[in-house]
């Protein structure tokens, strides 16, 4: 594992944002004509971003633990 950067979760986030559903939520969150629709879409967007950040942090922590174990030469017995 050459890097601890959480690239898997970032690639997943990019795929979700580019998908039609992701683009629709982003469009509704910022360009919707109705305030209620805009507020609901913004809430969904913020929840999704929070989940994405949580997944990225978890991936980074797992990569950090693995790299530290490999550095000290611990076995998996």
Secondary structure, DSSP 8 states (H G I E B T S, - for coil): ----S-HHHHHHHHHHHHSHHHHHHHHHHHH-SSHHHHHHHHHHHHHHHHHHHHHHHHHHHHHHHHHHHHHHT----
